[in-house]
């Protein structure tokens, strides 16, 4: 991929450790002169604020978390991704839309509602799906799926946290197959 400018590279997955590794690998594969950087989730600070909110604020639903994710992604597009692309530079988004959609599907939300929610996001030029090795499981970490597993209300009425992460990973593997992309074990 060196020498090519693929534009927006989406890296999706359930484990923050696997996402960070795959995003660094994607960035390293690009021509140094044409790359911008990595756009990470919570660039807006919305989730950081939610994490420190008083317990009386209550726990958000999966739908609310996804609305916040969409707001954060709009922030990332406005301040990080679109300016890089306008400057003819590549940028890696980790995670991007498929992670959020898989999270929503695992929580029981409609695929149509989710696709409509993220309709504003441009299609990536390249996609990568990162699956954690056993040593890098999604049972603890600082990524969106891990945050949602810990903070969402009502999402896990029938599932344990591990089952929810596994279900989200299944939806991501299906997305990878749909897009014809190999899932990377990192």
N, C-alpha and C positions, 0 to 999 in steps of 0.2 A: 504494500500500500504506500510505501515511501514514494514521494514525488507526485502523488495524486492528491487532489483536494476533495475529499468526500463530503465536505460540508458538515451537516449535523449527524453525529454518531450517537445513537440511543443505546445505552447499556441498561438492561433491566434484570432484576433478580430480587430474591427475598432476603438475602443476607448482606448487611452493610459491609462486612469484611470482603466478601466475594465481589461486591459491586466496586469497591474501592480498587481492588487488585485489577479487575477487568477494565475499569476506566483508565487506570494508569497504563495498562498494556495497550489499550486503544490509542491513547494519546502518544505513547512512545512509537507507535507504528506510523505516525504521520510525519511528514516533512517538517522539520523544526521551524522553517521560515514561514510556514503556512498554518501553523496551529495556534490556537488561542489558549485553551485550557479546559478545565472540567467544571461544569455547572452542577453543583450538588443540590439535593433537595434541602429545603428549609433555608434557602438563601435569603428569604424575606424575614426570617425570624419568627414567623407565626407559630410554628410548633414549639419553639423554645419558650415562647410566652405561654403557650397552652400547658407545657410541662410544669411550669412553676406557678400556675394558677392555683388559687385557694381551693381547697377541697369542696367548699360550698358552691363553687361554680358548676360542679357536676361533671360527669364524664360525657364526652361527645359520642354521638352515634357514628357508625361507619360512614353514613351518608354525609354527616357534618365534616368528618375528617377528609373525605374526598373533595368536598367543596373547598375546604382550606387548602388541600393539595393543588387543586385547580388554580386557586388564587396565587399560591406560591409559584406554580409553573408559569403563570402569566407574568409574575414579577421576574422570574429567571429569563423568560423570553425577552421581556422589555429591556432588562439591564445587562444581561450576560450573553444570551444566545444570538438574538437578532443583530446586535452591534458587531459581533464577531463575524457572522455570515455576511453582513453588509460590507465588512472590510475584506471580504474574500479570504477569510480564515476558517479553519475547521474548529469545531467545538464538540466536546463530549458531554452529553447529558446523562447523569447517573443518580438516580433512576429517571426514566422518562414516562411516557404514557402507559405502556403495557404493564408496568408494575402496579400502577394505580387501578387499572381496569381489572387485573387479576385479583387484587385485594378486594375490590368491590364485588366481583363475581363470587369469591369465596365467602363473602359476608351475605350473599343472597340477593344482591342488587341486580336489577335488570341490565342486560348487555346494551340494550337500546339507550337507556338513560345514561349509562357510562360513556358510550360512544358520543352521544350528543354533548355531554359535559366537556369532553376533551376535543371537540370538533375544531376549536380555535388553534390547536397545536399543529404546527407544520409536520408533515411526514418526514422522518429522517432519511438521509441518503444511505445510511448503513445501520444495521441493527446487530446487537450482540446480547446474548442471554447468558448470565453468569449463574451457575449453580454451585453452592458451597460444597467443599469436601467435608468429610466428617469433622475434621479439625476446625472448620469454619462454619459451623452450623448457624442457623438463624435463631437460635434459642436465646441469644443475648446479643445486643448490639445497639447501634444508634441509627439504623435505617428506618425508612417509612413503614415497612411491614412490621418490623420489631416494635416501633413506636405505637402503631395501631393495635397490635396484639396486647400491648400493656395498658393502653389508655381508652380504647373504645368500649362503650357501654352496649350491652345487648348483643354484640357480635358473636359471642361465644356461648350462647345459651345451650347449644347442643354439642359444641366442640371444645376440646382442650386447646390451649395456646399452640401446642405442637401440631395438633390436627389441623388447626386453622392455617398455620404456616405451610404445612404439607399440601393442603388444598390450594392455597395461593400458588405454590410452586407448580402444581399440576396445571393450573390455568396458564401459567407462564410457558410451560413446556408445550402446551397446545398452541399458544400464540407463536412460538418459535417454529413449530411445524407448519402453521398457516403461512408464515412469512418465508419458509424455506431456509431457516437459519439454524445452524448447529448450536446446541447448548454447550457452553464451555465449563468444564469443571475447574474451579480455581480455589 
